Amino acid sequence: MVYESIAAKQEVAVGPVLFTYDVLWRASHVKWASRWDIYLSMDNAVPDKVHWFSIINSLLIVVFLSVMVAMIMVRNLHRDIVRYNRVLSDEEKAEEREESGWKLVHADVFRPPNTSKMLFCVAIGTGIQVLFCTAICMVFAALGFLSPANRGSLATAVLVLFVLMGAFAGYASARLYKTFKGRLWQKCTLQTSFLYPGICFITFLLLDVMLYGYGSTGAVPLLSLLCILALWFGVSVPLVFLGAYVGYKQEPLAYPVITSNIPREIPFPQPWYLSLTFTTFVGGILPFGACFVELFFILSSMWMDQYYYVFGFTSLVFIILIITCCEITIVLCYFQLCSENYHWWWRSFLTSGSTAFYVFLYSCVYFSRLEADKGLTYVLYFGYMILISLGLFLLTGTCGFFSCLWFTKTIYASIKVD
């Protein structure tokens, strides 16, 4: 007999429904310590030679820049220093030989920046905080302490280390601010404590509210947000003030030459290739070229659910990135001083910091691989990438500044000044 509807013969009853399954255990030759290898290697989808190609590419850029720096140091600087330190003959004194080049600005080269002194100190202090946090995380990750078996271990390590590095941020910003003869060190310390962390927290909170509105399981619970606030206000802010107190009690940075009371007039017009806009955009190209291959795999691990655990390669690329930023900034700073332009403070920061601009542009190009179809995806992606790029801007800019500070102190300490 055929029924037109199967529902006509269904017997509906109330009672428990039992689901069963079987598990078959088989012996494996994989050791317990190596159980994650198949996932970390992505089944050898990305061979090691790709990472080695990235390292070799970065090393070639470093060698190129190192040769340029060596030529400047050995040839130009040595020639300039010998010429500046040479004792003038009676005929040269009678002719009143006029000097030119970077020696002429010796009384102005260490003059504090004429705009946004406090903001500059805050940026340097925060850059030190991000730099130390990143470097220590790299060491722990390369040594294998941040295992993928512990979900969120890397994010937790970054958060805790960033909070603990607040003391170094306060020390660096306060001592530099004192060197600039600033008096409002409490205001400088408050900005160091709240400016960048505040931008990050507000952005993260807005993105989390959007995720919660969509009902996403990726939304961070309220208790976790309260824990982050407790770390910020209970640990980070006191450490920043402690470091600032110690830093402001220290002596200002010592310079090899004395700064004059009247600023020297900068020759005008300056060469077009030494303009702030040109040097800023050019300065970030080579550092970005040293890390863009590894950046692809990092973005893939963040947004494509791929494992990334070759932190040894990442550490090498990170070191090469720092060296490249320092070298390109020194080269451009030397050309700037030779044109008798002594406003190098902000320019040194922006020159190497522009690496973050190219990283953000690359992330915009990479976004096309995600095939996003929701507006929330756009907001989340670009929101987080802006925060990451801002942190990289502070990190690389700080490295460029300290390299220029060392360079200027070294060359002006080697000449005789009347």
C-alpha positions as CSV (number, residue, x, y, z in Angstrom):
1,M,0.0,0.0,0.0
2,V,1.4,3.4,-1.0
3,Y,0.7,6.5,1.1
4,E,0.6,9.9,-0.5
5,S,2.2,11.5,2.6
6,I,4.8,9.9,4.8
7,A,3.5,12.0,7.7
8,A,0.3,9.9,7.6
9,K,2.3,6.9,8.9
10,Q,4.6,8.7,11.3
11,E,4.2,7.9,15.0
12,V,5.2,10.8,17.1
13,A,6.2,10.0,20.7
14,V,7.8,12.0,23.5
15,G,11.0,10.6,24.9
16,P,14.8,10.9,25.0
17,V,16.8,10.6,21.7
18,L,20.0,8.7,21.9
19,F,23.0,9.5,19.7
20,T,25.9,7.2,19.6
21,Y,29.3,7.2,18.0
22,D,32.4,5.0,17.9
23,V,36.0,6.0,18.5
24,L,38.8,3.8,17.1
25,W,42.2,4.5,18.6
26,R,45.3,3.9,16.5
27,A,48.9,4.1,17.5
28,S,50.7,7.0,15.9
29,H,54.4,7.3,15.3
30,V,54.3,11.1,15.8
31,K,55.8,12.2,19.1
32,W,53.8,14.2,21.5
33,A,56.1,17.2,21.2
34,S,55.7,17.2,17.4
35,R,51.9,16.9,17.3
36,W,51.5,20.5,16.0
37,D,54.0,20.2,13.2
38,I,51.5,19.3,10.5
39,Y,49.4,22.3,11.4
40,L,52.3,24.8,11.8
41,S,53.8,23.8,8.5
42,M,50.4,24.0,6.8
43,D,51.2,20.6,5.3
44,N,54.3,22.2,3.7
45,A,52.1,24.5,1.7
46,V,54.7,27.2,2.0
47,P,58.3,25.8,1.7
48,D,61.1,27.3,3.7
49,K,62.8,28.6,0.6
50,V,60.1,31.2,0.3
51,H,61.1,32.6,3.7
52,W,64.7,32.4,2.8
53,F,64.0,34.3,-0.3
54,S,62.5,37.0,1.9
55,I,65.6,37.1,4.1
56,I,68.0,37.3,1.1
57,N,65.9,40.0,-0.4
58,S,66.0,42.0,2.8
59,L,69.8,41.4,3.2
60,L,70.5,42.8,-0.2
61,I,68.7,46.0,0.7
62,V,70.6,46.2,3.9
63,V,73.9,45.6,2.1
64,F,73.0,48.3,-0.4
65,L,72.2,50.8,2.3
66,S,75.3,49.8,4.4
67,V,77.5,50.6,1.4
68,M,75.9,54.0,1.0
69,V,76.4,54.7,4.7
70,A,80.0,53.5,4.6
71,M,80.7,55.7,1.6
72,I,79.3,58.7,3.5
73,M,81.2,57.9,6.7
74,V,84.6,56.9,5.1
75,R,84.7,59.4,2.2
76,N,82.6,62.4,2.6
77,L,82.6,62.7,6.4
78,H,86.3,62.0,6.7
79,R,87.0,64.6,4.1
80,D,84.8,67.1,5.8
81,I,86.2,66.5,9.2
82,V,89.8,66.8,8.0
83,R,88.9,70.1,6.2
84,Y,87.0,71.5,9.1
85,N,89.8,70.7,11.6
86,R,92.7,71.9,9.5
87,V,94.6,74.8,10.8
88,L,94.2,77.8,8.4
89,S,97.3,79.4,6.9
90,D,97.9,83.1,7.1
91,E,96.8,83.5,3.4
92,E,93.5,81.6,4.0
93,K,92.8,83.7,7.1
94,A,93.5,86.8,5.1
95,E,91.1,85.7,2.4
96,E,88.5,84.9,5.1
97,R,87.7,81.6,3.6
98,E,83.9,81.0,4.0
99,E,83.0,77.5,5.0
100,S,80.0,75.5,3.8
101,G,78.3,72.3,4.7
102,W,77.0,70.7,7.8
103,K,79.6,72.4,10.1
104,L,77.9,75.8,9.7
105,V,74.8,74.6,11.6
106,H,76.7,73.3,14.6
107,A,75.2,76.0,16.8
108,D,71.6,75.1,15.7
109,V,71.7,71.3,15.0
110,F,70.6,70.4,18.5
111,R,68.0,73.2,18.8
112,P,64.7,71.7,19.9
113,P,62.0,71.3,17.2
114,N,60.1,74.5,16.6
115,T,56.7,72.8,16.5
116,S,54.9,70.2,18.8
117,K,57.7,69.5,21.2
118,M,55.5,67.7,23.6
119,L,53.8,65.6,21.0
120,F,57.3,64.6,19.7
121,C,58.3,63.5,23.1
122,V,55.1,61.5,23.5
123,A,55.6,59.8,20.2
124,I,59.2,58.9,21.0
125,G,58.2,57.5,24.4
126,T,55.3,55.5,23.0
127,G,57.6,54.3,20.2
128,I,60.1,53.0,22.8
129,Q,57.2,51.2,24.5
130,V,56.1,49.5,21.3
131,L,59.7,48.7,20.3
132,F,60.6,46.9,23.5
133,C,57.2,45.1,23.6
134,T,57.7,43.8,20.0
135,A,61.3,42.8,20.6
136,I,60.6,40.8,23.7
137,C,57.6,39.1,22.1
138,M,59.8,38.1,19.2
139,V,62.4,36.6,21.5
140,F,59.8,34.6,23.5
141,A,58.0,33.5,20.3
142,A,61.3,32.4,18.6
143,L,62.2,30.4,21.7
144,G,58.9,28.5,21.5
145,F,57.2,29.9,24.6
146,L,54.2,31.1,22.7
147,S,52.7,27.8,21.7
148,P,49.6,27.6,19.3
149,A,48.2,25.0,21.7
150,N,47.5,27.9,24.1
151,R,45.0,30.0,22.2
152,G,45.5,33.7,22.6
153,S,48.9,33.3,24.1
154,L,50.5,35.7,21.7
155,A,47.8,38.4,22.2
156,T,48.1,38.0,25.9
157,A,51.9,38.4,25.8
158,V,51.6,41.5,23.7
159,L,49.1,43.1,26.0
160,V,51.0,42.3,29.2
161,L,54.4,43.3,27.8
162,F,53.0,46.6,26.4
163,V,51.6,47.4,29.9
164,L,54.9,46.6,31.6
165,M,56.9,48.6,29.1
166,G,55.1,51.8,30.2
167,A,58.0,52.6,32.6
168,F,60.4,53.0,29.6
169,A,57.9,55.1,27.7
170,G,57.5,57.5,30.6
171,Y,61.3,57.7,31.2
172,A,62.1,58.4,27.5
173,S,59.4,61.0,27.0
174,A,60.1,62.9,30.3
175,R,63.9,63.0,29.8
176,L,63.6,64.2,26.2
177,Y,61.0,66.7,27.3
178,K,63.4,68.0,29.9
179,T,66.2,68.2,27.3
180,F,63.8,70.5,25.3
181,K,63.5,72.6,28.5
182,G,59.8,71.8,28.9
183,R,58.1,72.5,32.2
184,L,54.8,70.7,31.9
185,W,56.2,67.2,32.4
186,Q,52.9,66.0,34.1
187,K,50.9,66.9,31.0
188,C,53.5,65.2,28.8
189,T,53.3,62.1,31.0
190,L,49.5,62.1,30.8
191,Q,49.6,62.2,27.1
192,T,52.1,59.3,27.0
193,S,49.8,57.3,29.2
194,F,46.6,57.9,27.4
195,L,47.1,59.1,23.8
196,Y,48.1,55.9,21.9
197,P,46.5,53.4,24.4
198,G,43.4,55.5,24.4
199,I,43.1,55.5,20.6
200,C,43.6,51.7,20.6
201,F,41.1,51.1,23.3
202,I,38.3,53.3,21.9
203,T,38.8,51.8,18.4
204,F,38.7,48.3,19.8
205,L,35.7,49.1,21.9
206,L,33.7,50.4,18.9
207,L,34.7,47.4,16.8
208,D,33.6,45.1,19.7
209,V,30.3,46.8,20.0
210,M,29.7,46.2,16.3
211,L,30.6,42.5,16.7
212,Y,28.2,42.3,19.6
213,G,25.4,43.9,17.6
214,Y,25.9,41.3,14.9
215,G,25.7,38.5,17.4
216,S,29.2,37.4,16.7
217,T,31.0,34.9,19.0
218,G,34.2,36.9,18.3
219,A,33.0,39.8,20.5
220,V,35.1,40.3,23.6
221,P,33.1,39.8,26.9
222,L,32.6,42.7,29.2
223,L,34.7,41.1,32.0
224,S,37.7,40.9,29.6
225,L,37.3,44.6,28.8
226,L,37.2,45.4,32.5
227,C,40.4,43.4,32.9
228,I,42.0,45.4,30.1
229,L,41.0,48.7,31.8
230,A,42.4,47.4,35.1
231,L,45.7,46.7,33.5
232,W,45.7,50.1,31.8
233,F,44.8,52.2,34.8
234,G,46.2,50.0,37.5
235,V,49.5,49.0,36.0
236,S,50.4,50.9,32.8
237,V,49.6,54.5,34.0
238,P,51.5,54.2,37.3
239,L,54.5,52.7,35.6
240,V,54.5,55.5,33.0
241,F,54.4,58.1,35.8
242,L,57.1,56.2,37.7
243,G,59.4,56.2,34.7
244,A,58.6,59.8,34.0
245,Y,59.5,60.8,37.6
246,V,62.9,59.0,37.3
247,G,63.5,60.4,33.8
248,Y,62.8,64.0,34.8
249,K,65.2,63.7,37.7
250,Q,68.0,62.8,35.3
251,E,70.3,65.2,33.6
252,P,69.2,66.4,30.1
253,L,70.9,64.8,27.1
254,A,74.4,66.0,26.7
255,Y,75.4,67.5,23.3
256,P,78.9,68.0,22.0
257,V,78.3,71.6,20.8
258,I,76.5,74.6,22.4
259,T,73.3,75.8,20.9
260,S,73.2,79.6,20.1
261,N,70.5,81.9,21.4
262,I,69.6,83.2,17.9
263,P,68.5,80.6,15.3
264,R,70.4,80.6,12.0
265,E,68.5,81.3,8.9
266,I,68.1,78.3,6.6
267,P,69.0,78.9,3.0
268,F,66.1,79.2,0.6
269,P,65.1,77.6,-1.7
270,Q,66.1,74.1,-0.6
271,P,66.7,71.4,-3.3
272,W,63.4,69.7,-4.3
273,Y,64.7,66.2,-3.4
274,L,65.3,67.4,0.2
275,S,61.7,68.6,0.7
276,L,59.9,67.1,3.7
277,T,57.2,65.5,1.5
278,F,59.7,63.8,-0.8
279,T,62.1,62.5,1.9
280,T,59.1,61.2,3.9
281,F,57.7,59.2,1.1
282,V,61.1,57.9,-0.2
283,G,62.3,57.0,3.3
284,G,59.8,54.2,3.7
285,I,60.2,52.4,0.4
286,L,63.4,50.4,1.2
287,P,62.3,49.4,4.7
288,F,59.0,48.2,3.3
289,G,60.8,46.3,0.6
290,A,62.8,44.5,3.3
291,C,59.7,43.0,4.9
292,F,56.8,42.9,2.4
293,V,57.3,39.1,1.6
294,E,57.0,38.1,5.3
295,L,54.2,40.6,5.7
296,F,52.1,38.6,3.3
297,F,52.3,35.5,5.5
298,I,51.6,37.5,8.6
299,L,48.4,39.0,7.1
300,S,47.4,35.5,5.9
301,S,47.7,34.2,9.4
302,M,45.6,37.1,10.8
303,W,42.8,37.1,8.2
304,M,42.8,33.8,6.4
305,D,43.0,31.5,9.4
306,Q,46.4,30.2,8.6
307,Y,49.0,29.2,11.2
308,Y,52.2,31.3,11.3
309,Y,54.9,30.0,13.6
310,V,58.2,30.8,11.8
311,F,59.1,33.4,14.3
312,G,62.8,32.8,13.7
313,F,62.4,34.2,10.2
314,T,60.2,37.0,11.6
315,S,62.9,38.0,14.1
316,L,65.5,38.2,11.3
317,V,63.2,40.3,9.2
318,F,62.4,42.5,12.1
319,I,66.1,43.1,12.8
320,I,66.7,43.9,9.1
321,L,63.8,46.3,9.1
322,I,65.2,48.2,12.1
323,I,68.7,48.4,10.5
324,T,67.2,49.6,7.2
325,C,65.1,52.3,8.9
326,C,68.2,53.5,10.7
327,E,70.5,53.6,7.7
328,I,68.1,55.3,5.3
329,T,67.3,58.0,7.9
330,I,71.0,58.6,8.5
331,V,71.7,59.0,4.7
332,L,68.8,61.5,4.3
333,C,69.8,63.4,7.5
334,Y,73.3,63.8,6.2
335,F,72.1,65.3,2.9
336,Q,69.8,67.6,4.8
337,L,72.5,68.9,7.1
338,C,74.8,69.5,4.1
339,S,72.1,71.8,2.7
340,E,72.3,73.7,6.1
341,N,68.8,72.6,7.2
342,Y,69.0,71.7,10.9
343,H,65.3,70.9,11.4
344,W,65.9,67.1,11.5
345,W,64.0,66.1,14.6
346,W,60.5,65.5,13.1
347,R,61.9,64.7,9.7
348,S,64.0,61.8,11.1
349,F,60.9,60.4,12.7
350,L,58.7,60.8,9.7
351,T,61.3,59.5,7.2
352,S,61.5,56.0,8.7
353,G,57.9,56.1,10.1
354,S,56.6,56.3,6.6
355,T,57.2,52.6,6.3
356,A,53.8,52.2,8.1
357,F,52.2,54.1,5.2
358,Y,53.4,51.5,2.7
359,V,52.4,48.7,5.0
360,F,48.8,50.1,5.1
361,L,48.7,50.5,1.3
362,Y,49.8,46.9,1.0
363,S,47.1,45.8,3.4
364,C,44.6,47.6,1.2
365,V,45.8,45.6,-1.8
366,Y,45.7,42.4,0.2
367,F,42.1,43.1,1.2
368,S,40.9,42.1,-2.2
369,R,41.9,38.5,-1.4
370,L,39.3,38.3,1.4
371,E,36.3,38.6,-1.0
372,A,34.4,40.5,1.7
373,D,30.6,40.8,1.2
374,K,29.6,42.6,4.4
375,G,30.2,46.1,5.6
376,L,31.3,44.9,9.0
377,T,34.2,43.1,7.4
378,Y,35.5,46.3,5.9
379,V,35.2,48.1,9.2
380,L,37.0,45.4,11.2
381,Y,39.8,44.9,8.7
382,F,40.7,48.6,8.1
383,G,40.1,49.4,11.8
384,Y,42.6,46.9,13.0
385,M,45.1,47.6,10.2
386,I,45.0,51.3,11.0
387,L,45.9,50.5,14.6
388,I,48.7,48.2,13.5
389,S,50.1,50.7,11.1
390,L,50.0,53.4,13.7
391,G,52.0,51.2,16.1
392,L,54.5,50.5,13.3
393,F,54.7,54.2,12.5
394,L,55.7,54.9,16.1
395,L,58.2,52.0,16.3
396,T,60.0,52.7,13.0
397,G,59.9,56.5,13.6
398,T,61.6,56.1,17.0
399,C,64.3,53.9,15.5
400,G,65.0,56.6,12.8
401,F,65.1,59.4,15.4
402,F,67.6,57.6,17.7
403,S,69.8,56.7,14.7
404,C,69.9,60.4,13.7
405,L,70.6,61.5,17.2
406,W,73.5,59.2,17.4
407,F,74.8,60.2,14.0
408,T,74.6,64.0,14.7
409,K,76.3,63.7,18.1
410,T,79.0,61.6,16.6
411,I,79.9,63.9,13.7
412,Y,79.7,67.1,15.7
413,A,81.8,65.7,18.4
414,S,84.6,65.0,15.9
415,I,85.1,68.6,14.8
416,K,86.7,71.7,16.4
417,V,84.3,74.5,17.0
418,D,85.4,78.0,17.7
